[in-house]
Amino acid sequence: MRNIRRTSAIFAAFFAIALAPAWTQVADAHLAAVLAQMDIASQRFTSARADFSQDYYEAVVKDTTNQTGSIYFERKASGTQMGAVVMAANGQGKDKVLEFKDGVLRMLDPHVDQIRVIKPSSSQAQLETFLTLGFGGSGKDLARAWTITDLGTETLTDAGQPVKTEKLDLVSKDPNVRNSFSHVVIWVDPQRGVSLKQIFETPSRDRRTSTYSHIKLNGKIDTAFFELKKGSHTTVVGP
């Protein structure tokens, strides 16, 4: 009996080795098809707006915090423009307002009436890579910036409707990015070129999980809700 099991194991290992190149070719072809779909969707993309829920897990203290809000992306001649509003935990008002426009990131904290300004300079392309990660970015751009492992097809929901997504594990080709995020997993709808879910994991095992719903594509964006309103007492920090 032991010899039979040993022989079966040897045959199983042999067939696994023999079939590996064929399976690899199939997987590569499937990923290429997904990226090609994203290329087509990217060409049609002009804007997207969505609601989001975000969980941040801090490994050291083993604690998870949750945030909800709304976000938009809009393609301009100068690049991608983004705005996001994080709602207060009690649902009363805005906790944070973020804007990325003309290569500058601004963040308004209404609690202290302060706007923080960040100019990425040399890392602007890197930041845009994150901004378009599953929202209007092309498959070519994704493959250029990330080493991609296709984890298969998975069905998620958007506003209660089933959506077929491709689960992709991404490792940045930029070592500076890997210092911040060891890898990223996205669940992308390649037909629309949008992410329904994203997980960012740091080398210290902190993890940020974002889910997106009520995604509206290529419509007019009402940016008034996302406006950074500066009052007479608002302080500005940064360059």
N, C-alpha and C positions, 0 to 999 in steps of 0.2 A: 504493500500500500504506500509505504514511504517512497519507494522508487517511482511509483505511478505519479504521485504528487510532484516529485522532483522533476520528472519528465514533462508533466503538464506545465510547470512553472517555466521550464526552459523554452518550451514551444511558445508560451504566452509572451515571454521576453523577446523571443526571436521575431514574432509577428509585430510586436510593438515597435521594435527597431526598424523592421522592414517597411512598415506602413507610415512611420513618422514623416518622411519626406512628402508623401502624398497628402497627409492631413495638414502639414504645414502649408503646402501649396493652396489647398482649399481655404484655409484660414486667411492666408495672404490675399487671395482673390476676393474673399468676402469683405475684408477690411478695405481693400482698394475700391470696391463698389460703394461702401459706406462713405468713404472720403470723396468719391466722385459725386455722390448725392449732395454732400455738404457743399461742394464747389458750385453746383447748380443753384442750391438754395441761397448761397452767399451772393450770387449775381443778382438775385431778385430782392435781397434784403435791403430795406431802407430804415426800418425802425421796429422796435418791440417794446411792449410794456407788460409788466407782470407783477403779481403779488408774490412775496417771498416769506418763508419762515426759515430761521437760521438758528441752529444749535451749535454752541461752542463748548467743547469738552476740554477741560484743563486737566492734564494727566497727573500733575503733582498733587493737586488737592482732590482729584477724582470728583470734580464738580461740573455740572452742565448748566449753562445759561441759555435762554431762548430770546430771540428777537423776531419781530415781524415788521413788515413794511411793504413798500412798493418801489419798483425800479423801472427805469427805461433806458434804452439804448437807441441812438439815432446816428445814422451815417451822414457825415457832412463831407464837403470837399476837403476840409483840413484834417479829417480823421474821424474817429468815433467819439461821440459825445455821450456822456452818461450822467444820470441823476438818480439819487436814491433817497428815500425817506425812511428812517427807522422810527417806529412808533414807540411811545412810552409804554412801559410794562402794564400800567393801569389803564391803557387805552385812551388816556387823556392827553392829546397833543403829541407833538413831535419830540423825539429824544435826540436825534441827530439828522442832519441834512448834508448829503454829499453831492459834489458836482465835479465832473471831469470834463474840461472844456479847453480847447486850444492848447493842449499839452500841460495844463495846470490842474492839480487836484485841490479842491477846497472843501473844508468840512466845518459846518456850523454847529456849535453846541449852544442851543437856546438857553440852557440852564445857567450858563455863565456869560451869555451874549458875546461869544467869541468865535471868530473865523480863523481856522488854521490853514495856511497856504503851503502847499508842497509842489515844488517844481522838479519833476523827475530828471530833467536834463538828459544825461546819457542813458538812463534807464527808461526813457519814454516808450521806446519800442517794446520793452519788456512789459511795461504796464498795459499797453494796448493789447498785448498778447493775452493778458489775463482778462481784460475787459471783453474781448471778443471770444472768450473760451465758451463756445456753445451758443453764442448770440451773434450770428451774422458772420462769424469767421469761416474761412474756407477750409476744405480738407487739406489743400496744399500748404496753407499757413500752419495748420495744426501739425502736419508731418514735419515741417521745417523746424518747428520749435520744440517738439516733444518726441520722445521715443514711445510709441503707442503699442499697447497690448490689448487686443480685442477680447473682452471677457464674455462676449455673446449677447444675444438678444434678450431683452426683458421688457415686459409690459408694465408701464406705470399709468397713472391717471392725471388728467388735467381737467379741473372743474368737473370731476365725475366721469369724464369720458376716457376710455382706454386709449393709450398711445404706445405704439411699438417703438422702443428705444434701443440704441446700441450702447452697451456698457463698455467704456474705454478707460483703461488705466494708463496714465500719462506720467512720464518721468522727463523732466526738463533736460534739454541738451546744454543748458547754461548752468555751470557749477554754482554761480551766485544765486540762482533761483533754487537750486537743490539745497543750499544752505538754509533757505527759508521754508521750503516745502519738499519733503522727500518724494512725495508723489501726489497726484491728483486723480480722482476718479470722477468721470462725468457720465451721465445717462443722457445721450443726445438723440433727439428726433431728427434724423438726417433729412427727412422730407422737408421740414420747415427750417432746419438749421438752428435749432434752439435747444438749450439744456433744460431738462425737467428736474435734475438733481445733480449736485456737485459735492464732493468731499475733498477737502484739502487737509493733508496730514503733514505735520512738522517733524523734524528729526527727533524732537523731544516727546513725540507721540501725542501732542495736542491735536485736536481735530475739529474742523469747522464743517458742518453739514448744512447745505442750503437746498431747499426745495422750492420750485417755482410753479405757480398755478395761474389760471385765468390769463394765459399768455395771448396777447393780441399783436398781430404782425402787420407791419406796413400801413398803419393808420396814422392819422394826425395826432401828434403828441401834445397834450395840454401841459406845458412845462410850468405853469403857474404854481401848481401844487409842489413842485420840486425846487422852487426858487429860493435862493439864499437871501433872505431879507435882512438887509443891513440897516440898523437904526443909528440914531445919533450917538448912542453910548456903546455901540458894538466895537470891540477891539479886534485888530487883525494881527495875527502872529505868523511870522515867516517872511520869506523874501518878497 
